[in-house]
Amino acid sequence: MENEKTPFRKKWAKWRFIGLAIIALAIFIKFFVLKDEEEEMLAPIVEVDLSKVAFKSEKEVEAILGKGKLDSYWRDADAGCDKCPKVVYRDGKIEIIYIKEIADRITINNLSEYSFKNHIILGLLGLKSDTNPTFENDEVKRWDNYEKYTQIAAFAKKDKLEYILIKSKVK
């Protein structure tokens, strides 16, 4: 009788060990292998909430981004701009050209820490992340007539985001 119970116990111990090994492997995969993939799916921190900056006056933008510094004047006949101020905020991270006294051309620089992916680009602007670009290649992604914005264009180098240019109203 004793001999019959011993093989069953040994077999049970082996299966229990195999079961624990499988569970340990699953936990390892969940927390160490899939972690990077999950983090990439999350949108990054919002660099500029476009809804609070685009189409706003210089004073309204200053209330959101802080004091800006006049960098230069921009000229574009197609945009109807003869001497439009280009103001720099946050030590050059954000540049805004005010056309007809509203924040129209917005550039966000120094974004090389981010991947060149749609949901990251739009997430940096506080926008929905489920819209595909109108045009894309390895170095440019462009959304034309995205919501109320004329154009959003993102530029990359080696799969890393470099800068984003938003044209709010003027083409």
FENDA-V106185 format. One record per backbone hydrogen bond with DSSP energy under -1.0 kcal/mol. NH is the residue of the N-H (numbers start at 1). CO is the residue of the C=O. If there is no record, write none. Layout:
nh=(NH & NH)
co=(CO & CO)
This chain:
nh=(5 & 6 & 9 & 10 & 11 & 12 & 13 & 14 & 15 & 16 & 17 & 18 & 19 & 20 & 21 & 22 & 23 & 24 & 25 & 26 & 27 & 28 & 29 & 30 & 31 & 32 & 33 & 34 & 38 & 39 & 40 & 41 & 42 & 47 & 48 & 50 & 50 & 52 & 53 & 54 & 55 & 56 & 61 & 62 & 63 & 65 & 66 & 69 & 71 & 72 & 74 & 76 & 81 & 84 & 86 & 87 & 88 & 89 & 93 & 94 & 95 & 96 & 97 & 98 & 99 & 102 & 103 & 104 & 105 & 106 & 107 & 108 & 109 & 111 & 114 & 116 & 117 & 121 & 122 & 123 & 124 & 126 & 127 & 134 & 135 & 137 & 141 & 142 & 143 & 145 & 149 & 150 & 151 & 152 & 153 & 154 & 155 & 156 & 157 & 160 & 161 & 162 & 163 & 164 & 165 & 166 & 167 & 168)
co=(1 & 2 & 5 & 6 & 7 & 8 & 9 & 10 & 11 & 12 & 13 & 14 & 15 & 16 & 17 & 18 & 19 & 20 & 21 & 22 & 23 & 24 & 25 & 26 & 27 & 28 & 29 & 29 & 34 & 35 & 36 & 37 & 38 & 124 & 124 & 48 & 125 & 49 & 50 & 50 & 103 & 53 & 57 & 58 & 59 & 61 & 62 & 88 & 86 & 86 & 84 & 81 & 76 & 74 & 72 & 96 & 69 & 94 & 90 & 89 & 107 & 87 & 105 & 85 & 102 & 99 & 56 & 97 & 97 & 166 & 95 & 164 & 93 & 162 & 111 & 159 & 115 & 117 & 118 & 119 & 120 & 123 & 122 & 142 & 142 & 140 & 154 & 135 & 152 & 150 & 146 & 168 & 167 & 143 & 165 & 141 & 163 & 139 & 160 & 157 & 114 & 155 & 155 & 108 & 153 & 106 & 151 & 104)
